[in-house]
Amino acid sequence: MVNISIEIHTSFCWLMYNFKLLLTCLPSKLL
């Protein structure tokens, strides 16, 4: 059970990191 929660947490952090990266990259491409 602990392993699964850690996996979910890391994947969520990775997702949020990519989302922030996307948010910072998109405006510069639009401009």
Summary of the structure (lengths in Angstrom):
residues: 31
radius of gyration: 13.6
end to end distance: 45.8
largest distance: 45.8
contacts: 55
relative contact order: 0.11
helix: 94%
strand: 0%
